[in-house]
């Protein structure tokens, strides 16, 4: 999945831009629906925990990705319910 590669790249570089986060999540949803975004959330949950345990210098970025993904899922769910 391209989104996971993009996320891994930002974690390696230690740089993250809000637009990149949103674009990545939108692209993932376009490719595989909300189930793809949920898959990303599951992967990020495991990754954020592992990076935090290892005290990785970019573990905070993984947590930002996770929080952003969860917020995206909530927003999309609410939007679909409103329609």
Secondary structure in CASP SS format (residue, H / E / C, confidence):
PFRMAT SS
TARGET T0000
AUTHOR 0000-0000-0000
METHOD secondary structure of the structure
MODEL  1
X C 1.00
X H 1.00
X H 1.00
X H 1.00
X H 1.00
X H 1.00
X H 1.00
X H 1.00
X H 1.00
X H 1.00
X H 1.00
X H 1.00
X H 1.00
X C 1.00
X C 1.00
X C 1.00
X C 1.00
X H 1.00
X H 1.00
X H 1.00
X H 1.00
X H 1.00
X H 1.00
X H 1.00
X H 1.00
X H 1.00
X H 1.00
X H 1.00
X H 1.00
X H 1.00
X H 1.00
X H 1.00
X H 1.00
X H 1.00
X H 1.00
X H 1.00
X H 1.00
X H 1.00
X H 1.00
X H 1.00
X H 1.00
X H 1.00
X H 1.00
X H 1.00
X H 1.00
X H 1.00
X H 1.00
X H 1.00
X H 1.00
X H 1.00
X H 1.00
X H 1.00
X H 1.00
X C 1.00
X C 1.00
X C 1.00
X C 1.00
X C 1.00
X H 1.00
X H 1.00
X H 1.00
X H 1.00
X H 1.00
X H 1.00
X H 1.00
X H 1.00
X H 1.00
X H 1.00
X H 1.00
X H 1.00
X H 1.00
X H 1.00
X H 1.00
X H 1.00
X H 1.00
X H 1.00
X H 1.00
X H 1.00
X H 1.00
X H 1.00
X H 1.00
X H 1.00
X C 1.00
END
